[in-house]
Amino acid sequence: MAEEKNISYSADDIHIMKGLEGVRKRPAMYIGSSNGTGLHHLVWEIVDNAVDEALSGFGKYITVTIHKDGSLSVLDEGRGIPCGINKETGRPAVEIVFTELHAGGKFNSAVYKSAAGLHGVGAAVTNALSEWLDVNVYQSGQIYHLRFENGGNLVTKLEVVGTTKKHGTFVRFKPDKQIFSTVDFKWDTIANHLQESAFLMKGVHFVLVEEATGQNQEFYYENGLVEYIQIMNSDKNALTPVISFEGVDDATQIGVEIALQFCSEDYNETIYSYVNNVRTRDGGTHESGFRSGIGKCVNDFAEANSLLRGKKLEGSDIREGITAVISLKIPEQYLEFEGQTKGKLGTPEATAIVSNFINNKFTYYLTENKELAVQLINKCIASASARMAARKAKEEARSSKKAKQEVILSDKLTPAQSKEYSKNELFIVEGDSAGGTAKKGRDRLHQAILPLRGKPLNTDSISMEKLLHNEEIATIINTIGAGFGQSFDIEDIHYGKIIIMTDADTDGAHIQTLLLTFFYHYMRQLITSGHVYIAVPPLYRVYKEDGKRVIQEYAWDDEGLEAAKKKVGGGYKVSRYKGLGEMDAIQLKETTMDPRTRLLIQVDIDDPFVVEKRVAVLMGKDTSIRKKWVEENVDFNKVDTFIKEVK
């Protein structure tokens, strides 16, 4: 009989969290996480408020400054947050904005026709998770000031501290190190976000300044989305120019702006979508509308002009090689996001609006550019033919044991015994020595080992023929078992996890980059579906002999090393691993391969624009640029807190 637990539960156990207490208690509910990603979400919340003013036509400059003391400020040229007394509460409106959740002007369509800050919690959340936050409002010829400390407690009530001819709001805050695992703002992270905003807001200047280094950068684009795609596709073979359309739906006043370009020799579909300047990373109704609209447009045009020749085009055939940016401006009454982080649009009206918009606009464009239209549809037909040929070959391979591709394969693969593919793991290992050790330490049932002979091929700009004749790449394709390029089918992968395991040095980082470049170009869905990982071997082993037994701890960075020393105690010795080959099979297993004890980094495409730029830097022909970036951005003695860590 189970032991009866006498734990009381009464009305007094119900706790009502007041003010911003709930935000501090559960920060991940509001900003996604308490690591570097969540830290920068604080910045986006304040920047979004400045962007909303610019969207409404107030202000042409937004300046973000990273200060020497670890704080960050955002200055805009908007109307300034209202400083008058709110009749409902008897408190200054600006104070309410920074202390009350779901308070602000975003709920009033007369104030903001469209705005990124739908829920009205951003400024208050940033305040709640800061050591201190200062606000200066430049309004009606006066400078208003108030200050909060220790998670949003008002310490300086609203006061007039001077006069001014400026207008706008200045917010400066210092994130609370008791909340976040890191409080270091990253230049690149903020710069990429501001550049993205500048693409979306033609004619608005975004400035980033870092006090400690004196570095500053301004982002400004007159042609917005067109320049966005031009920069994105600068290294690709364009089939069409960048085509852009802009308009407003009469019934809902939803604004639609779309830019797109088709590239030859590109097998991927790349679509970025935004709503009121917020990136909708998980898509939504606007992306669905775009896909259905452009599919209908191309099919109808091809049939009307007798170009299909008996072929049938699927959506994937039409969108192969497309890069598109969809930007919607949606009034508050129609705006529906899923969650505070606004990752997915749920506005039902957006589906039909975007579908009809792109169908009508692109049909007109194709009609006016017949020669280009024929080239595009021929490309789509070629994609359909390749898709059907790949499907036929796959069916034949399944029905015939002797049907195999004639490719050069390595004999180094040690396969997993299980056919339960979702539980299987493929370790792609740097070098034969480490591969042999991994083979001894693996779980034979579910873990496969593929050692690499030297560095893989740089697949950023090579022919398909050269790619298939490379032994390492051909073996990876065959081992994963799902094809590649336009024939890649995520349903056919033989492993739930593809784990890249290399030394923690420059060569290891280069191998990781080469492999990720191949996956990005030819098996992108492998990454976007969450199947690619980086193994994180320890850098240090701290140990000492205690009689017949050995006391040991492992450390993944210098901070962990100090903790390991204390845990092992006096008389310890330290081994610094220079590579995987210095570990024996047991050590490699328990630190890097065993799901119960290992640390993995899950690879994701958080920002495709950043990925494209990074591939150009790391895979380009100029080795000096690559070397400089690695030296400035990679610290092999530190586990990056911005990565997603999983078992």
N, C-alpha and C positions, 0 to 999 in steps of 0.2 A: 504494500500500500504506500502511495506517495506521501511524503512528509507534508503536513499541512502548514502553509505559510501564514503567519499572522501579521500581515502588513496592512495597516490602516489606510484608507483612502476616503477622505471626507471633503466637504466643501472648502475647508481651509487649505486643502492641498492645491486648489486651483489658483495659479498665479497669473495676474494680469501685468504684462510688461508695459511700462509706461514710456512715452516719448520714443526715443531712438534705441531703447534697451534691446528690443528684439533684433535690430540690425546687428548690433555688436555680438549678440548671443549666437546668431545664425547668419554670418556674413555671406556665406555661399548661396543662400536663397536669393540674395539681391545682386551679387556681383559674380556669381559663378564659382569662385574659389578664393582661397586666401593666399595663393601663391602669386607669382609675377603677373599672371594673366588678370587676376582679380585686382591687383594693385593698379594696373593700367586702366582697368575699367573705371576707377575713380576719376582718372583724367578724362576719359571719354564722356562721362556724365556731365562734367563742367563744360567741356568743349561743345557738347551737343547743345547746351543752352545758348552758347555764343553763336553756333551755327543756325539755330532756330531764329535768332534775331536777324542774321544775314539773309536767311531764306525769306523772311518777311520784308526784306528791302532796307534793313537798318544796319549800316556799317559795311565797310569793304576790307577791313583788316582784323584778323584774329591772331593774337600773339601768345605763344606758350613759352614759358621760361622755366628751365630747370635750375634751381638756385643752389648755391654752394652748401647751404645748411640742410639739404635733403628735401626741401619743400619744393612745390611747383605752383606756378601761377598761370592764370588764363585771363587775358585782357581783351575785351571786345569793344566795338563802337556802336553798340545797340542803344536802345532807349533807356537802359538802366532798370534794374529790378525796382518796382514801385516801393517807395519808402513811407508812403502815407499810412495812416491807421486803418486797418481792416475793421469794418463795422461789426462783423460777426464775432470777432475775438477781442477787439480792443487792443490789438498788438500791431506793430509795424509789419507791413506785408513782407518785407525782405526777411524779417526774423522768422516768419511762418514758413517761408520757402525753404529755409535751412534747418528747420526743426520739426516739421510735420510731414509725415508721409502722405502722398496723394494730395499735395497742395501745390498750386501754381496756375499759370495762365494758359497752360496747354489744353485745358478742358473747355476753353471759351474760343469758339471759331472766329469770333469777332476780333480777338487778340492775335491768334495765330491761325492762319488759313491752313497751314500744314506744319507739323513739328515732329522732331525725332523723339522728344521726351513725352511719350504718350502717358506714362503712369504718374508723372509728377513726383517721383521719389528720388531722382538722381542727386540733386544738390544736398538733400537731407542725408542720403546714404553716404556721400563723400564726407560730410561733416561728422556723421556718427563714427566713421572709421578712421578719424584723424586725431593726432595729438592736439592740434590746434588748427583753426581756420579763420582767416581774416577776410572781410568783405569791404571793399570800397565801391560806392555807387556814385557816378558822376551824373548829376541830374538837376535840371532847373537852375544851373549856375552854382550849385553847391556840391561839396564832397561829403557824403554820408559814410559813416564807418561803424562796424560792429565786429565783435570777436567772440569766438567760441573756443573752449578748451576741453580736453579729456572726454572726447566722444560726443561733442555737441552741447556742452553746458555753456550757456551764455554768461560771459564774464565782463564784457563791455557792451552795454546797451547802445542802441542806435544813437549816434551823436553827429553833429555837424563839425567837421574838422578843418574846413577851408572853403574857398570859392574856386570855380573853374569855368572854363569855356568848353570843356570836353563833355561828352556824353558816353555812357557805357557802364560796364561792370568789370571790376577787377577782383578775382577770387584767388587767394593764395592759401594752400593747405600743406600740412606735413602729415603723411600717413603714419598710423600708429603701429610701431614695431611689435607691440604685443599682439596684434591681430594678424600681421602678414609675415610669411616666412622670409620675404625679402622686401626691403623698402627702397631699393635702388631703381630709379627710373632709367629706362634704356632709350638712348638717343634714336637708334634705328627703329625701334617699335613705335615711338611717337612720330618720328619723321614719316614713316610709311603711312600711318593713319592720316596725318595732315595732308600728305600728297594725294591720298585717295580722296579726301574731302575736297581738295582743290580741283581735281578732275570733275567732280560732281557739281561744283559751284563755279561756273564760268564767271570770271571777273572779280572773284574774292581772293584776297591775298592771305595766305597762311604762313606765319613766321614762327620758326623754332629757334630758341636761344639757349645756350648752356653757359652759365656764368663761369664755371670753373675753368673751362678751356677757351672761352671767348668765341666758340664756334656758333655760327648762325646760318640759317638756310631759309630761303623763301620759296614757296610754291604758288605758282600762278599760271593759269591756263585760259587762254581766250576761247579755245575751241573744245574745251571740256572732254567729253567722252570720245571724240574723234582722236584727240591726242593720247588719251588713255590707251586706246587700242593700237595706235601707231607705235607707241613705245613698247607695248606688250609684244607686238608681232614684228619688231624691228629685225629679228634674225630669221624670220620665216619667209617662205616663198608665197607671196600673196597671189591669189587667184583673182580677187576683186579689190577695188579700193575700199577704204573704210566708208561705209554707207550709214547715214544717220537720219533719223526722223524725230519730230517733236510735235506734240499737240496736246489738247485738253479735251476731255470728255464733257460734253455740254450738260448732261444730266447730273453728274456727280461732281464735276469740277476736279476730277482726278487728272493730274498732269502726267503725261507719258513721254519719256525720252529714251530712244533706243539707238545704239550704234552697233554695227556688226561688220565683220569681214570674214571671207572664206579664204583659207590657205590650202595650197596643194601640198602633198606629201606630209600631211598632218592627219593623224587618225583619231584625234581627241576632239571632244565637244567641250568647249570652255565657256561657261555662262556665269557672269557675275550679276547679281541683282541687288538693288538697293530700294529702300523706301524711306523717303524724307531724310536721305543721306545716311541712313543706317544700313550696314551690310546685312542682308538676309542670307546667312551662310547655309541655312537649310532649305532655301528656296521658298516655295509657297505658291499661292494662286497666280501670281504674276508670271512666274516661270512656266507654270502649266499652260497658261494662256499663250505665252510666246511660242512654246513648242508646238502646240496644236495649230496656231495661226500660221506659222511659217511652213509647217508641213502641208497644210491645206493649200496655201498659196503656190508652192512649188509644184505640187501634184496637179492642181487645176491648170496651171500655166503650161506644164509639160503636155498634158492631155489635149488641151485646146490647140496646141501647136504641133501635135502629132510627133512628139519627141521621144516618147517612152518605148516605142517599138516592141510592145508586148511585155515590157518590164513593169514591175510594181515596186514603187519606192516606199520604204518604211521610214519612219521618223529618223532613225539612226543613220540611214543612208544620206538623208538630206542634211543633217546637222554635223556630219563628219567633217572635221577641219574648220568648224566655225568658232569664232571668238565673238561673243556678244556681251554688251553691257546694257542692262535694263534698269532704268531709274524712274521711280514713280514718286510723285508728290501727292499725298492723299490727305484730304481734310479730316479733321479729328472725328467727325461723326461716322466716317466709313472705315476708320483705321482699326484693324484687329491684328495684334501680334500674339504669338504663343510664348508667354513667359516674359519676364522683365528684361532678359538679355536680347529680346527681339530677334531671334534667329530665324523665324519662319512667319511669313505673312499668311493671315487667314481670311483677309477681306474677300468675300465671295464675288463681289462685283468686278474685282480686278481680272478674273479669268476671261470673261467675255470682252471686257474693254481692251485688254492687251491683245487678245486673239484677233479681234476685228481690226484693231489699229495696225498691227504688223501685216496682216493679210492684205489690207487695202493699200498701205504704203508700199510694201515690197512688190505687190503685183504691178503697181504703176511703174516702179523702178525697172522691173524686168521688161515691161512693155516698151519703155523708152530706151532700153539698152539691150536690144535683141541679141547682138553678137556675144556679149558677156553672158547673157541668160543661157544661151546654147552651151557655152563652155561650162557653166555651173551645172546645168542639168546633165551634161555628159559625165561630169565628175560624179554626180549622184548615181547615175546609171552604173558607172564603173564600181562604185562602192557596193551597190546592190548585187552586181555580178560576183564580186569578191566574197560578199557575205554568203551568197547561195553556194558558191564553190566550197567555201570553208565548211558550211553545214553539210554538204554532200560528202566531203572528205571525212568529216567527223563520223557521219553515219556509216561510211564504208569501213572506217577504222574499228568501229565498235562491232561490226559484223564479221570482220576478217582479222584473224590473229596475225597474219603475215603483212598487213598493211602498216607500213612505217615510213616516216619521213627519212629521206636520205640526208642526214645531218651528221657532222662529226661530233661524237659524244665522248666526254671524259669517263674513265672507268673508276673514278674516285668516289662516286656516290655510295654511301652506306645507307640503305633505305630503312625506313621504319617497318615493323612487322605488321602493324595494324592497318586494316583497310577502312577504319573509321576516320575518314579524312579530316573531319572537323576538329578532332582531338590531336592530330599529328602536327609535328613541328619540324621545319626544315632549318637547320643551322648552316648558314653559308660562312665558312671559317677561313680566316687569313692564314695560309700556309699549311704545308703537309704535316709539320711537326705538331702544331696546335690541333690540326684535324685528327691526327692519330690519338692525341690525348682526349679530345672530345669524344671520339669513338668509344674509348674505354669507359668514359664517365657518363655516357648517355643512358637514357631510358630506352632500351631496345624496342619496346612495344610502340612508342609514340614519337621518338625523336630520330630524325635522319640527319646525317652529316655530309656536307659537300665542301671539301677543302678546295681553295683556289690556288692555282699555279700562277703566282705573280699577280699583277694588277689587272682587273677586268678592262675591257675595251671602253673607250670614251664614245658613247653612242649618241652624243649630242648632234653630230652632223656627219653621219656616214651613210653609205648606201645600204639597202636591205640585203644585198648579196654579201657584202663584207660582214655585215652583222651575223648572218647565218653561218658564215664560214669561220667564225670565231668559236673555238672549242668551249671556252668558259660560258659564253652567252648561250650558245646552242644547248649546252647541258642544263643550264638554269631553266630555259624555256621548256625543255623536255621533262625535267624533273617536276616543275610546278604543274604541268599537264593541262593548261587551259589555253594554249595558243598564245599569240601576241599580236600587237597592232590591231587592225580591224577585225581579226578573227578571235581576239581574246574574249573568253566567256568565263565570268567569275564563278559560274555554277560548277565548272569543271576542275577547280583547283584541288590539288591533292593534300593541301596543308591548311590548317586553321591559322597557323602563324609562320611567317617567313622571318627568321631572325638572323640579322647580320652581326657576326661576332668577330671583332678585329682588335688589334692592340690599341691602347690608349695613347697614340702618338700621331704625328703628321701623316705617316704612311697609312695608318689605320683609318684616319679621317678621310683621306683621299679615296681609299677603297670604298668606304661607306658612300661617299658622294658619287662615285662612278656607278655603283649598283643602284642607288636611288635615282640617278639620272635615267638609267635604263628603265626602271619600273615606271618612272614619271612619264616617259615618252611612249612606252609600248605596253604597259600594264597598269595604267593610272588607276583603274578601279580597284586594283589590289591595295593601293594606298588609301583611297577614299573610303573603302569598305572596312578599313581598320585591320588589315592582315599583315602589315609590315612593321617590324620592330628592330630596335638596336639593342644588343646585349651590352650591359655595363659591368665589365669585370672590375674587381677592386684594384686600387693602386697600392695598398699596403697590407702587410700581414704583421700583426704584433703578437709575439709569443714568448713563452718562457717554459722551461722544464720544471715540473714540480714532482720530484720523485720519478715515478714511472710514467706519469701522464704529462701531456702538453696542454697548457692553457693558451688559447689563441683567440684573437679577434681580428676581423677584417675592417678596412676603412676604404671608403670610396673618394674621400677628399681630405684636405689638410685639417679641416675642422673635425671630421670624424676620426682622424688619426689621434688627435689629442684626447678624445673621449676614449678611444681604444686603449691608449697607454694607461689611463687611469683605471680602466676596468681590469686590465691584466695585472697591474700593480708593479711594484719595484722589481728590478732585475730583468726587465723585458728586453727583447731584441726586436728590431724592425727590418722587415724585408720590403724593398720597393720593387714592385713588379714592373719590369720594362716591357713585358709582352706576355701573351697567353702561354707561350712555350715554357715559361718559368714555373708554371703551376703543374702539379701532378694531377692525375685524373680525379682523385677525390676532392682536391681543392677546387678544381675547375667546376666540378659538378655542384658542390655545395654553395659556391659563391655566384655562379654565372648561369648554370643550366637547370638546376632544380627549381621547379615552379614554387616550391614552398619557401625558398630562401633568396632567390635571385632578384635582380632589379632590371626591368626592361623599360625602354623608351618606345612608346607607340608613335609611329610616324604618321603625321596628318598634314593635310594641306589647309592650313588655317587661312592663309591669304595668298591666292594664286598669283597676284601681281608681284608679291615679294619673292615667291618661288621662281617665277620667270626671270626676275632680275638676278637672283642668287645663282641660278643655273648658268646664266650668261657670264657671271663673274668666275665661278668655280670651274666651268667647263670650257671657257673661251681659250683662244690660242695664246693670249697674253699671260704667261706664267707669273710675271711680276705682280699683276693685279690680284691673282689668286693667292700668292704667297702673302701679300700685304693684308688681305682680308682675314686669312687664317691667323696670322700673328696678332691682329687687333681684336679678333672675336672669339678665338678658341682658347680656353684655359683647361689643359688636361689634368689639372690638379683640383678641379672643382666640378661637382655634379650640378648642372644647370637647373635652377629652380623653375625655369619656364617650361620645361618639358613635362609631358604627361607620363608619370611613373606608374607602371602596372606590374603585377606579378606574372 
